[in-house]
């Protein structure tokens, strides 16, 4: 094997390692606070369980909101259940709406600080939950 092929292979391997490391670092980076978050549901729940969402304001203490999700709950019903829990526990500083059936939008109102939304825990299997800001 020629030296140029070995060098080319080494450079390629190094570039691939760097690219995969950079994507892992980016994936591990904490999300930035935002004034609007969307929660997307897909599929259905395979068991009875609880979905716990964490709302962490830029200033203030985080709040965890628990929603019970029964077995065989489809995405649209899961969105309605979560929206009801959020409206009941977040208070007047947030606007919560169900959009397109399977999406829940949480938006700050007035001087409510931006926040980070995360799934604190879930015992629900099958129901997929995705977050975007």
C-alpha positions in Angstrom: 0.0 0.0 0.0 1.4 3.4 -0.9 2.1 6.1 1.5 -0.4 8.5 -0.2 -3.2 5.9 0.2 -2.4 5.5 3.9 -2.3 9.3 4.4 -5.6 9.8 2.4 -7.3 7.1 4.6 -6.0 8.6 7.8 -7.2 12.0 6.8 -10.6 10.6 5.9 -10.8 8.7 9.2 -9.8 11.8 11.2 -12.4 13.9 9.3 -15.2 11.4 10.1 -14.2 11.2 13.8 -14.3 15.0 14.0 -17.7 15.3 12.2 -19.3 12.7 14.5 -17.8 14.3 17.6 -19.1 17.7 16.5 -22.6 16.4 16.0 -22.6 14.7 19.4 -21.5 17.9 21.1 -24.3 19.8 19.3 -26.9 17.2 20.3 -25.8 17.4 23.9 -25.9 21.2 24.0 -28.7 22.5 26.2 -31.6 24.2 24.3 -31.8 28.0 24.6 -34.9 29.6 26.2 -37.6 30.5 23.8 -41.0 32.3 24.1 -42.7 29.7 22.0 -42.5 25.9 22.0 -44.3 23.2 20.0 -44.9 19.7 21.2 -45.6 17.1 18.5 -47.3 13.8 19.2 -47.2 10.8 16.9 -48.6 7.2 17.2 -50.5 6.0 20.3 -49.8 4.9 23.8 -49.2 1.2 24.3 -49.8 1.4 28.1 -51.3 3.5 30.8 -48.6 6.0 32.0 -47.6 9.5 32.8 -45.9 12.2 30.8 -44.1 14.8 32.9 -43.1 18.0 31.1 -40.7 20.5 32.7 -41.0 24.2 32.0 -37.8 26.0 33.1 -38.1 29.8 32.9 -35.0 31.8 32.2 -35.6 33.5 35.6 -37.4 31.4 38.3 -37.9 27.9 39.4 -38.8 25.1 37.0 -42.3 23.7 37.0 -43.2 20.1 36.3 -46.6 19.2 34.9 -47.9 15.6 34.9 -50.4 14.3 32.5 -51.9 10.8 32.8 -52.1 9.1 29.4 -54.4 6.0 29.2 -53.5 3.0 27.1 -54.5 3.3 23.4 -54.6 7.1 23.5 -54.0 8.5 20.0 -51.9 11.6 19.2 -54.9 14.0 19.0 -56.3 12.9 22.3 -52.9 13.0 23.9 -52.5 16.6 22.7 -55.8 17.6 24.3 -54.9 15.9 27.6 -51.6 17.6 27.8 -53.1 21.0 26.8 -55.6 20.6 29.6 -52.9 19.8 32.2 -50.8 22.8 31.0 -53.7 25.3 31.1 -54.7 24.1 34.5 -51.3 24.3 36.1 -49.3 27.0 34.3 -51.4 30.1 35.1 -52.0 33.3 33.1 -48.5 33.9 31.9 -48.8 31.3 29.1 -51.0 30.7 26.1 -51.6 27.0 25.4 -53.4 25.8 22.3 -53.8 22.6 20.4 -52.9 23.0 16.7 -53.7 20.6 13.8 -55.0 18.0 16.3 -51.6 16.5 17.3 -49.6 19.6 18.3 -49.6 21.7 21.4 -48.2 25.2 21.3 -47.0 26.9 24.5 -46.3 30.6 24.2 -45.4 33.3 26.8 -47.7 36.2 27.4 -46.8 39.7 28.6 -43.6 39.9 30.6 -43.4 36.1 31.3 -39.7 35.2 30.7 -38.6 32.8 27.9 -38.3 29.2 29.0 -36.9 25.8 28.1 -39.3 23.0 27.7 -38.3 19.3 28.2 -39.7 15.9 28.8 -38.8 15.3 32.5 -40.0 11.7 32.4 -42.4 9.4 30.7 -43.8 6.0 31.5 -45.8 5.9 28.3 -44.5 3.7 25.5 -45.4 3.9 21.8 -46.5 7.6 21.9 -43.8 9.7 20.4 -43.2 13.2 21.8 -41.0 15.7 19.9 -40.2 19.3 21.0 -39.4 22.3 18.8 -38.9 26.0 19.5 
